[in-house]
């Protein structure tokens, strides 16, 4: 029989959290967070800095590779360097112009002796010309044959899949003929500028005889290719003022988290047993965040490195495929006839390589010409870099002259 003045609960089981338990939990959590911050901050900063360096290196490598590709495809003798400015003229398309009439006396040649000649036949694959493009023949980058001065270029009529090109002779013909009868279709100049810690790419400002070093009044488009370290750190979540990552803010929020609300029901202090579950939850969340940060940084660095290596290997595989295709075309000219195109899938470890070939036949005088376009595409099939593709395209010409009776039969 219970006495009327007995205020103990009917069920002697603890419910909710007491104020003492909550204070102890907060104190323990603060001690744990402080210890982790003290001993683990250096390691976390090292992982984060490694990720930042990896991203900065990746941006620099990507920019350098792009510049290298653009310079490789630039118009010969068009590269100009002045201080922090690098200028060149990009090639959009190229081909071979007809220099002689065909075996039946037909065809449209590029006549360098005529100041009014404004058309010529394209031998080989057709070309595509965009509005604003220029026709260039044998640019030497010197006075009298300079693309920037305008002596080696002409305005050209745009079109798609052209086998005959129309251009504006401008009262004078091209000063020099190409020894290989080659022409190029170029765009407007491009300039890379190193301004402080920022690399800018200027385009669309037109041709100027003197290399430009100020672009404010020239118009065109300026694109940021690579920014300074501070800007790059902001992009990956770091600030120049504190040098801390967003993950630290999450850790701080977790450290200040006060748990769930207290239970409003009464619990006796004398019944406290065990360790607070809040401490365990905080520790699990804290370790999960740290593990996620470290795993993300390491994974990003590994993915970037694997992509770089995979891209370089795929390019080399595509280049090897193109060389294989060229080797099938009788490189020593031992046959009296023109070699036929060969398609194939050469075996290159770690890659699926497909080589396709097209050819165009024509004649100049009594000579037989066959122009080939070889396209080699390589796809990585390894588990470390799946799906990475690279493509290499090669255009070459073979010639046979009936007056040549012994090998090599090439003209």
C-alpha positions, 0 to 999 in steps of 0.5 A: 500500500503506497503512502499518500505523500510518496512522490516517487514515480510508479516505474523506477526507470530513467526517462529523458536526460537530466541537466547534469547528463547534458552538460557532461555530454557537451563537455565530453564532446568539446574535449573530443572535438578539440583533440581531433582538431588538435591532432587531426587538423594537420592531416586534414589540411594536408589532404585538402592542400593536396586536392587544391594542388591537384586541381590547380595542376590539372587546370594548368596542364589542361591550359598548356595542352590546349595551347600546344594543340592550338599552336600545332594547328596554327598557320605556319610562320604566324606565331608572334611573341612579344613580352607576355603576349603570344599571337597566332592564326588558327587553321580551320581547314586546308587542302591542295589547289589545282596547279595544272590542267588535268589529262583532258585539258580541263579543270580550274587552276590557281593562276599566279600569273593572273591578277584577276583569277579568283577561283580554283579547284580543290583536289582531295576532300572538300573544304568548309569555309565559315563567314570571316575566314581567310584564304592563305597561300604560302605564308612566310611571315615576312614582308611581302608574304605576311598574313598579318599585313594581308599580302598572303591572304585573301577574303574568301566566299563561305560554303560547306563541302566546297570542291571549288573556291572563290576568293577576292583577288584584291587587284593582285595575286598571291605573291608566291606559290606553294611548293606543295600546292597547298592552301589553308583556310584560317580564322582571325588571330588569337592572342594569349596574354599573361596578365599578372596571375591570370592567363587570358585568351583574346579572339575576334579582334581582327588582323593587325600588322603590328602585334597588339598588346592592348585589347580594350579598344579592339573589341573581340572576346577575352576568356579566362583560361587560368586564374590566380591561386586565390581564385582557384582556392575560392572555386574549390571551397577555400577562402584567401582570408582564412585558408579553411575549407567548407568542411571545417564549418560543418565540423564546427556546426557538429561541435556546437550541436546541443542534441535533442530537447530534454524530456519534460518528464521527471527523472531522479538523479540517483538513477543515472547509469551508462554513457550518454548516447549523444556523445556516441552520435556526435563521434559517429557524425564527426568521424563520418565527415572526416572520412568523407572529406579525406575520401573525396580529396583522394578520389578526386586526385586519383580520378584526375591523374587517371584521366591525364594518363588515360588521355595521353595513352589514348592519343598515342594509340590513335597516333599509332593507328594513323601510322599503321594506316600510312604504312599500308599505302606503300611508303617506299613506292615499290608499286607502279600503281597507286595503292588502295585505301586500307581500313583496319583495327590494329591491335594496340594493348588497352585500346580499341583502335579503328582506322578508316581511309578515304581517297580522291583521284585526279590528274595533273598533266600526265601524272596520276594523283590520289589524295588520302584522308586517314582517321584513327580513333582510339578508345580506352578499354581498361578499367582505370580509364574507360571511355576516354577517346582520342582521334588523329586525322592525317591527309597525304598524297601519292603520285605516279608518273608514267615516265618513271619506269623503275622503283621508286615510282613516286613522282 
